[in-house]
Amino acid sequence: MKLLPSDSDIGSPKDSAQNMQDIVLSVNNLTIGYSSGQEVLRACRDVSFEVVSGETLGIVGESGSGKSSLLMALARLLPPNGEIVGGSVSLSGVGDLFELSSEQMRRVRGSTIGYVPQQPMSAFNPTMKVGRQVAEPLKIHNRLSYRESLPRVLQALNGMGLSDATRVANAFPHELSGGMLQRAMLAQATITNPRILLADEPTSALDVTVQRQIIELLKEVSLEHNLSTIIVSHDLEVVSRIADKILVMYGGRMEEHGPRDNVLQDPKHPYSHALLASRLTADQERKAPLPALTGFPLDLRGVDREAGCPFRSRCSRVIPICEVEFPRTTSGATEFACHNPMGSS
Ligand SMILES: Nc1ncnc2c1ncn2[C@@H]1O[C@H](COP(=O)(O)OP(=O)(O)OP(=O)(O)O)[C@@H](O)[C@H]1O
């Protein structure tokens, strides 16, 4: 029987140095499928990782690599044709999320897990004032009226850098800029003091200055509340600014996973290496064309029937075994799945 956190447990700050290293989320061999016509496409295969208290994990990969599917599965918000094919996800104090009833999961989502979907503009209801939408988790989980929630709504908006919180609360979404809406969305996702925040491309629709502000804000919020965060982005620059650990995905597979500096300074997987080579750091000007990854992102249809490494057709270090066998994950400070990693002869 799974234990659900009581309201007093939810988001209570961790109070000892030992708890700083508590595992908040443990993902084991997660495999996600979508039914698509006659086929089941595997958007994510055998993905495993842990997130400890206060840690930020950045998941990076090209479009279609399975990042959003992974995040939606963790929040149990896959679309109707999506399903968990295998694996488990364990949340500290709750248990295996996939064994919870829909009602139990609804209670966990929005209280213990904060979820920020892609594109906050479309996630907000255009006909409802922003403050009422930010207050929604308190209405659902704490049964508070809007009047009762208002002080916390204003505090949450303020905490996200919206100093004009009363005006923002009384505005309709179309009256706010993209950056303001993203901040309001983060206020909504954290208003119940969740233990873990799942943020899908939280900066993708924003200009570079606002992107940086949001990243700094996320860092502050995570530090202040000892909040664990998983942030998904196609942009390695964004991820490297915020993440303690980086997980690189390609074709639904986990290619590399480790501490940020290890992955950035000594990438083992040729795909991580290629991503790094094509990275434009925020301080660089775009003077010369960047080296681009050749080839196209993987079409996942049919990949299940294939053996071998999904990256092989684009890989500069391909060797015969890559054609026939998916590499085992090599564990160590950095985990990676490659037959011929960078730095080997
Ligand atoms: N509802 C769906 N039905 C069928 N296939 C889907 C569905 N949603 C996603 N996919 C497929 O699953 C794979 C992974 O998609 P996903 O959106 O998780 O990747 P992503 O890395 O987040 O990409 P993006 O950054 O573009 O959102 C892709 O091949 C995508 O086409």
The ligand as an ORCA input file, in Angstrom:
! r2SCAN-3c Opt
* xyz 0 1
  N       1.155     11.602    -29.090
  C       2.100     11.003    -29.814
  N       1.784     10.002    -30.683
  C       2.725      9.371    -31.408
  N       4.042      9.677    -31.349
  C       4.415     10.655    -30.512
  C       3.480     11.374    -29.712
  N       4.151     12.300    -28.990
  C       5.455     12.162    -29.314
  N       5.612     11.180    -30.233
  C       6.880     10.705    -30.812
  O       7.700     10.280    -29.742
  C       9.060     10.638    -30.004
  C       9.588     11.440    -28.868
  O       8.887     12.701    -28.843
  P       9.087     13.767    -27.688
  O       8.150     14.885    -27.944
  O       9.045     13.099    -26.381
  O      10.596     14.245    -27.970
  P      11.306     15.574    -27.525
  O      12.744     15.226    -27.399
  O      10.650     16.127    -26.329
  O      11.094     16.529    -28.757
  P      10.591     18.052    -28.759
  O      11.722     18.826    -28.149
  O      10.386     18.337    -30.205
  O       9.328     18.089    -27.944
  C       9.069     11.367    -31.348
  O       9.366     10.435    -32.360
  C       7.640     11.840    -31.483
  O       7.270     11.962    -32.831
*
